[in-house]
Amino acid sequence: MRSIWKGSLTFGLVNVPVKVYSAIEDHDVSLHQVHDEDGGRIRYHRVCEVCGQTVAYANIDRAYVDEGQTVVLTKDDLAALPAERNREIDVVEFVPSDQVDLLLLDRPYYLEPDSNSPKAYVLLRQTLQKTDRTAIVRFTLRQKTRLAALRVRGDVLVLQTLLWADEVREAAFPALEEDVTISDKELELSAALVDSYSADFAPEEFVDEYQNELRTLIDAKIEAGEGFEVAETFGETGEAGGGEVIDLMEALRASVERTKAERAAAAEAAAPQAKDAG
């Protein structure tokens, strides 16, 4: 991995030099736009509306329009802002970890100690673990001031940017304002269904099925050309019907029974394998 930012994590008189790395990567299959008649690549150009010329990215500045007046901001203007020049991640406060709303969490980054001795880094990591606190920090990255949550993942400090409070929409749905009566039996069956699906979360067990299917489709087109049907690759899919479920109780009962049957069948199938392995 290559670091995208260097600076210092500061709280009080403690200064922790760090390197910042993106903690995630995109594995989506990259698709281009093409003309449906001849397959020609569709490209987009940055064209100036005044002179009509295509403009290189290096020659593009930013502008703000206010009541018909355009204010141009050059790269030097933006780089001169105090926040942009600041290379510090400032701890604003330490809050109980359960007070950080998951809805606010955005992009995660790894922090690596950037000094000969990682003692200050380890001290902060162990302090967060012992106190069960999350540090709320403020820093500037790519010309944007960001709020972030600093927490521990294994032996590494993770910086996860947060949405600003005014970026989260209020959830106001009229249907939820109505009084709804849930019977004890409905709640009992629903809880039984939840229990039948209970497991420890293992994210590595889940895959992006759409991307896998897309890759399969691309490979099939490469091998067979255009003269084949999608159904030949994936088979016929879909179920008849699929209308709205009216009887909630019956749906809950059916779901619980189906899940029990599936798990029993899986356990029965695994038993001979376990016996042979023994």
C-alpha positions as CSV (number, residue, x, y, z in Angstrom):
1,M,0.0,0.0,0.0
2,R,1.1,3.6,-0.6
3,S,0.3,6.3,1.9
4,I,-2.0,9.1,0.7
5,W,-1.3,11.6,3.5
6,K,1.3,12.3,6.2
7,G,0.8,14.3,9.3
8,S,0.6,14.1,13.1
9,L,-2.2,12.9,15.4
10,T,-2.3,15.4,18.3
11,F,-4.1,15.5,21.6
12,G,-3.0,17.7,24.4
13,L,0.8,17.7,24.3
14,V,1.0,14.3,22.7
15,N,2.1,14.2,19.1
16,V,1.9,11.0,17.1
17,P,3.4,11.1,13.6
18,V,1.3,8.9,11.2
19,K,0.9,7.9,7.6
20,V,-2.6,7.5,6.3
21,Y,-3.6,4.7,4.0
22,S,-7.0,3.9,2.3
23,A,-8.4,0.9,4.1
24,I,-10.6,-0.3,1.3
25,E,-10.3,-1.0,-2.4
26,D,-12.8,-1.2,-5.3
27,H,-13.1,-4.6,-7.0
28,D,-16.0,-3.7,-9.3
29,V,-15.6,-4.7,-12.9
30,S,-14.8,-1.5,-14.9
31,L,-17.2,-0.9,-17.8
32,H,-17.0,1.7,-20.5
33,Q,-19.8,3.4,-22.5
34,V,-20.0,2.5,-26.2
35,H,-22.2,3.3,-29.2
36,D,-24.8,0.6,-29.4
37,E,-24.7,0.6,-33.2
38,D,-21.0,0.1,-33.9
39,G,-19.4,-0.4,-30.4
40,G,-17.3,2.8,-30.7
41,R,-16.0,4.1,-27.4
42,I,-17.8,7.1,-26.0
43,R,-15.5,9.6,-24.4
44,Y,-16.2,12.8,-22.5
45,H,-14.1,16.0,-23.0
46,R,-13.8,19.1,-20.9
47,V,-14.9,21.8,-23.4
48,C,-14.8,25.5,-22.6
49,E,-18.1,27.2,-23.4
50,V,-16.3,30.4,-24.4
51,C,-13.6,29.3,-26.8
52,G,-14.9,25.9,-27.6
53,Q,-11.5,24.2,-27.0
54,T,-10.9,21.0,-25.1
55,V,-9.2,22.0,-21.8
56,A,-6.5,19.8,-20.0
57,Y,-7.3,19.1,-16.4
58,A,-4.1,21.0,-15.4
59,N,-5.7,24.2,-16.8
60,I,-9.0,23.9,-14.9
61,D,-9.7,26.2,-11.9
62,R,-12.8,26.2,-9.7
63,A,-15.4,28.9,-9.6
64,Y,-18.4,29.9,-7.5
65,V,-21.4,31.7,-9.0
66,D,-23.3,34.1,-6.8
67,E,-26.2,36.2,-8.3
68,G,-24.7,36.0,-11.7
69,Q,-21.2,37.0,-10.6
70,T,-18.4,34.3,-11.1
71,V,-15.6,34.2,-8.5
72,V,-12.7,32.1,-9.8
73,L,-10.6,30.3,-7.3
74,T,-7.2,29.1,-8.5
75,K,-5.2,26.2,-7.2
76,D,-2.9,28.6,-5.4
77,D,-5.9,30.3,-3.8
78,L,-7.1,27.0,-2.4
79,A,-3.7,25.8,-1.4
80,A,-3.2,29.0,0.6
81,L,-6.2,28.3,2.9
82,P,-4.9,27.7,6.5
83,A,-6.8,24.4,6.8
84,E,-5.3,23.0,3.7
85,R,-1.8,23.7,4.9
86,N,-2.4,22.1,8.3
87,R,-1.0,18.6,8.5
88,E,-2.4,17.7,11.8
89,I,-5.2,15.4,12.9
90,D,-6.6,17.2,16.0
91,V,-8.4,15.2,18.6
92,V,-11.5,17.2,19.5
93,E,-12.9,14.9,22.2
94,F,-13.1,11.3,23.4
95,V,-16.6,9.9,23.4
96,P,-18.2,6.6,24.5
97,S,-17.9,4.3,21.4
98,D,-21.6,3.4,21.5
99,Q,-22.5,7.1,21.0
100,V,-21.1,7.2,17.4
101,D,-24.1,6.7,15.2
102,L,-23.3,4.1,12.5
103,L,-25.3,6.2,10.0
104,L,-22.5,8.9,10.2
105,L,-19.7,6.5,9.3
106,D,-18.1,7.1,5.9
107,R,-14.7,6.1,4.4
108,P,-12.1,4.2,6.5
109,Y,-8.3,4.8,6.6
110,Y,-5.5,2.9,8.3
111,L,-3.0,4.9,10.4
112,E,0.6,3.7,10.5
113,P,3.1,5.1,13.0
114,D,5.7,7.3,11.2
115,S,8.5,7.5,13.6
116,N,11.4,5.4,14.9
117,S,9.5,4.6,18.0
118,P,5.8,3.6,17.9
119,K,5.4,4.1,21.7
120,A,3.0,7.1,21.4
121,Y,1.0,5.3,18.8
122,V,0.7,2.2,21.0
123,L,-0.1,4.3,24.1
124,L,-3.0,5.9,22.3
125,R,-4.3,2.6,21.0
126,Q,-4.2,0.9,24.4
127,T,-5.8,3.9,26.0
128,L,-8.8,3.8,23.6
129,Q,-9.1,0.1,24.2
130,K,-9.0,0.4,28.0
131,T,-11.5,3.2,28.2
132,D,-13.8,2.0,25.4
133,R,-13.7,5.4,23.9
134,T,-13.6,6.7,20.3
135,A,-11.7,9.8,19.5
136,I,-13.5,12.4,17.4
137,V,-10.9,14.2,15.3
138,R,-10.8,17.0,12.7
139,F,-8.4,17.2,9.8
140,T,-8.1,18.4,6.2
141,L,-7.7,16.1,3.3
142,R,-7.9,17.0,-0.4
143,Q,-9.2,20.5,0.2
144,K,-12.0,19.4,2.5
145,T,-12.2,19.7,6.3
146,R,-13.4,16.4,7.7
147,L,-14.7,15.1,10.9
148,A,-13.7,11.5,11.7
149,A,-13.9,8.8,14.3
150,L,-10.5,7.3,15.5
151,R,-10.9,3.8,16.8
152,V,-9.0,0.5,17.2
153,R,-9.1,-2.4,14.9
154,G,-6.8,-5.2,16.0
155,D,-3.4,-3.6,16.5
156,V,-4.1,-0.7,14.1
157,L,-5.7,2.7,14.6
158,V,-8.4,3.3,12.1
159,L,-9.6,6.7,11.0
160,Q,-13.2,6.7,9.7
161,T,-14.5,9.9,8.2
162,L,-17.9,11.0,9.5
163,L,-20.7,12.7,7.7
164,W,-21.6,16.2,9.0
165,A,-24.8,16.3,11.0
166,D,-26.5,18.4,8.3
167,E,-25.7,15.9,5.6
168,V,-27.9,13.2,7.2
169,R,-31.5,13.5,6.1
170,E,-34.3,13.3,8.7
171,A,-36.3,10.2,8.4
172,A,-39.9,11.4,8.4
173,F,-42.3,8.8,7.1
174,P,-46.1,9.2,7.7
175,A,-46.6,5.5,7.8
176,L,-44.5,5.2,10.9
177,E,-46.6,7.8,12.7
178,E,-49.6,5.5,12.8
179,D,-50.3,3.4,15.8
180,V,-49.5,-0.3,15.0
181,T,-50.5,-3.2,17.2
182,I,-48.2,-6.2,17.4
183,S,-49.5,-9.2,19.1
184,D,-47.4,-11.3,21.5
185,K,-47.7,-14.3,19.2
186,E,-46.4,-12.3,16.2
187,L,-43.5,-11.0,18.3
188,E,-42.8,-14.5,19.5
189,L,-42.7,-16.0,16.0
190,S,-40.6,-13.1,14.7
191,A,-38.1,-13.6,17.5
192,A,-38.0,-17.4,16.6
193,L,-37.2,-16.5,13.0
194,V,-34.4,-14.2,14.2
195,D,-33.0,-16.9,16.4
196,S,-33.1,-19.4,13.5
197,Y,-30.8,-17.0,11.5
198,S,-28.5,-16.2,14.4
199,A,-24.8,-16.5,13.7
200,D,-21.5,-14.8,14.4
201,F,-20.8,-12.3,11.6
202,A,-18.0,-13.4,9.3
203,P,-17.7,-10.8,6.4
204,E,-15.3,-13.0,4.4
205,E,-18.1,-15.5,3.9
206,F,-20.1,-13.0,1.8
207,V,-19.3,-12.2,-1.8
208,D,-20.5,-9.6,-4.4
209,E,-22.7,-11.9,-6.4
210,Y,-23.5,-9.3,-9.0
211,Q,-19.8,-8.7,-9.8
212,N,-19.2,-12.5,-10.0
213,E,-22.1,-12.9,-12.4
214,L,-20.9,-9.9,-14.4
215,R,-17.4,-11.4,-14.7
216,T,-19.0,-14.7,-15.8
217,L,-21.0,-12.9,-18.4
218,I,-17.9,-11.1,-19.8
219,D,-15.9,-14.4,-19.9
220,A,-18.8,-16.1,-21.7
221,K,-19.0,-13.4,-24.3
222,I,-15.2,-13.5,-24.8
223,E,-15.3,-17.3,-25.3
224,A,-18.5,-17.6,-27.3
225,G,-18.9,-14.2,-29.0
226,E,-22.2,-12.4,-29.2
227,G,-24.3,-15.4,-30.4
228,F,-25.6,-16.7,-27.2
229,E,-28.4,-16.0,-24.8
230,V,-27.9,-14.9,-21.2
231,A,-30.1,-17.8,-20.0
232,E,-27.5,-20.2,-21.5
233,T,-25.0,-18.8,-19.0
234,F,-27.1,-18.5,-15.9
235,G,-30.1,-20.7,-16.5
236,E,-33.7,-19.6,-16.1
237,T,-34.2,-17.5,-13.0
238,G,-37.1,-16.0,-11.1
239,E,-40.2,-17.5,-9.5
240,A,-43.7,-17.3,-10.6
241,G,-46.0,-15.0,-8.6
242,G,-44.1,-13.0,-6.1
243,G,-47.1,-10.9,-5.1
244,E,-47.3,-9.1,-1.8
245,V,-47.5,-11.3,1.3
246,I,-50.8,-10.6,3.1
247,D,-50.8,-13.0,6.0
248,L,-47.8,-11.9,8.2
249,M,-48.3,-14.7,10.8
250,E,-48.4,-17.4,8.0
251,A,-45.3,-15.9,6.4
252,L,-43.4,-15.9,9.8
253,R,-44.4,-19.5,10.4
254,A,-43.4,-20.6,7.0
255,S,-40.0,-18.8,7.3
256,V,-39.3,-20.4,10.6
257,E,-40.2,-23.9,9.4
258,R,-38.2,-23.5,6.2
259,T,-35.1,-22.4,8.0
260,K,-35.3,-25.2,10.5
261,A,-35.7,-27.7,7.6
262,E,-32.8,-26.2,5.7
263,R,-30.5,-26.3,8.7
264,A,-31.5,-29.9,9.6
265,A,-30.8,-31.0,6.0
266,A,-27.4,-29.2,6.1
267,A,-26.5,-30.9,9.5
268,E,-27.6,-34.3,8.1
269,A,-25.5,-33.8,5.0
270,A,-22.5,-32.8,7.1
271,A,-22.7,-35.7,9.5
272,P,-21.3,-38.4,7.1
273,Q,-18.4,-36.1,6.1
274,A,-17.6,-35.5,9.8
275,K,-17.7,-39.3,10.4
276,D,-15.4,-40.1,7.5
277,A,-13.0,-37.4,8.6
278,G,-12.9,-38.9,12.1
